[in-house]
Amino acid sequence: MNHRLAKFVFNLWPPFLGAGVRVRRISPDWKETDVQLRLGLTNRNYVGVHFGGSLYSMTDPFYMLMLLKNLGNDYIVWDKAGRVDYVKPGKGVVTARFRIDDTLLDRIRAATTGGGKYLPELEIDVTDSRGELVARVHKTLYIRRKKGR
């Protein structure tokens, strides 16, 4: 699936649509993705700020998909663990920016040569409209080459 179609599909995907998550950009090389979440009736908690589960869900699939797209069909990539550090209440529009680079991809390829697995922990900062940190999401991924490749 190309990046434009993926963005379109994500923005119609019921879990994101209901939570108010919007994919704003996926780069053609799948190395950059920008996601936003507006505060609304479906994603606010009892005290009127962003529900923590919505903040996590806006970050859930992207590193896994970006790595799959960049590593290719010879690799298995799964989310292994996730953790959120909530820094301050999220109000209004919050943004998450995902970035991977060639250094990370080279490190993964080197670590998985010969059947080894690699468990990188990647971070995503969720920021408000002033650029202030709302939450930091830690994602641990499980990556290995498929057997026989």
C-alpha positions in Angstrom: 0.0 0.0 0.0 1.4 3.4 -0.9 1.7 6.2 1.6 -1.2 8.2 0.2 -3.6 5.3 0.3 -2.4 4.3 3.8 -3.1 7.8 5.1 -6.6 7.7 3.6 -7.4 4.3 5.1 -6.0 5.2 8.5 -8.3 8.3 8.6 -11.3 6.1 8.0 -10.3 3.3 10.2 -13.0 3.0 12.9 -10.7 2.9 16.0 -9.0 6.1 14.8 -12.1 7.8 13.5 -14.0 7.2 16.7 -11.1 8.4 18.9 -10.5 11.5 16.8 -7.0 10.5 15.6 -6.0 12.0 12.2 -3.0 11.0 10.2 -1.7 14.2 8.7 1.3 13.0 6.8 3.2 9.8 5.8 6.3 10.5 3.8 6.7 8.6 0.5 9.7 6.6 2.0 7.7 5.7 5.2 10.4 7.3 7.4 8.2 10.1 8.7 4.6 10.1 10.0 2.7 12.9 11.7 -0.5 12.2 13.7 -2.9 14.6 15.5 -5.6 14.2 18.0 -8.2 16.9 18.7 -9.9 17.0 22.0 -13.6 16.1 21.6 -16.5 14.4 23.2 -15.4 10.9 22.3 -11.8 11.2 23.7 -12.0 13.3 26.8 -11.9 11.9 30.3 -13.9 12.8 33.4 -12.0 16.0 34.1 -12.2 17.2 30.5 -8.7 16.5 29.1 -7.4 13.9 26.6 -8.2 10.3 27.7 -4.9 8.5 28.2 -6.0 5.5 26.0 -6.6 7.9 23.1 -3.1 9.4 23.5 -1.6 5.9 23.4 -3.8 4.7 20.5 -2.6 7.6 18.4 0.9 6.2 18.6 0.2 2.5 18.4 0.8 1.1 14.9 3.1 3.5 13.3 6.7 2.5 14.2 5.8 -1.2 13.4 4.4 -0.2 10.0 7.2 2.2 9.1 9.8 -0.5 9.9 7.9 -3.2 8.0 7.8 -0.9 5.0 11.5 0.0 5.2 12.9 -3.5 6.1 10.8 -5.4 3.6 9.2 -8.8 3.5 12.2 -10.6 4.9 11.5 -9.3 8.4 8.9 -9.9 11.2 8.1 -6.8 13.2 5.7 -6.8 16.1 4.9 -4.4 19.0 6.2 -6.2 22.1 5.5 -3.6 24.8 4.3 -0.1 25.4 4.4 2.4 28.2 3.2 5.9 28.6 4.7 8.6 30.8 2.0 11.3 31.3 3.7 14.7 31.8 0.8 17.2 31.8 -2.9 17.2 30.8 -3.5 17.2 27.1 -5.9 19.9 25.9 -6.8 21.0 22.4 -4.8 19.5 19.6 -1.9 17.2 20.4 0.6 15.9 17.9 2.9 12.9 17.6 5.8 12.8 15.1 7.4 9.5 14.2 10.9 9.4 12.6 13.2 6.6 11.6 16.6 6.9 9.9 19.1 4.8 8.1 21.2 4.4 11.2 18.4 2.6 13.0 17.7 0.4 9.9 21.4 -0.5 9.7 21.5 -1.3 13.4 18.4 -3.6 13.0 19.9 -5.4 9.9 23.2 -6.0 11.7 21.5 -7.3 14.9 19.3 -9.7 13.0 21.9 -11.2 10.8 22.2 -14.9 11.4 18.7 -15.2 13.0 19.1 -12.9 15.9 16.3 -10.8 17.2 16.4 -7.1 18.1 14.2 -5.3 20.7 14.6 -1.6 20.2 12.8 0.8 22.4 11.6 3.8 20.5 10.1 6.9 21.9 7.3 9.2 20.7 6.7 12.6 22.2 3.1 13.8 22.2 3.1 17.6 22.3 0.4 20.3 22.5 -0.1 23.2 20.2 2.7 25.2 22.0 5.1 22.3 21.5 5.0 21.4 25.2 5.4 17.8 26.1 2.1 16.1 27.1 3.2 12.5 27.2 6.2 10.3 26.2 5.3 6.9 24.7 7.9 4.1 24.9 7.4 1.4 22.3 9.4 -1.8 22.4 9.4 -3.7 19.2 10.3 -7.3 18.4 12.3 -7.6 15.1 13.9 -10.6 13.4 14.5 -12.0 10.0 12.1 -14.6 8.8 13.6 -18.1 8.9 15.6 -19.1 5.8 16.1 -15.5 4.7 
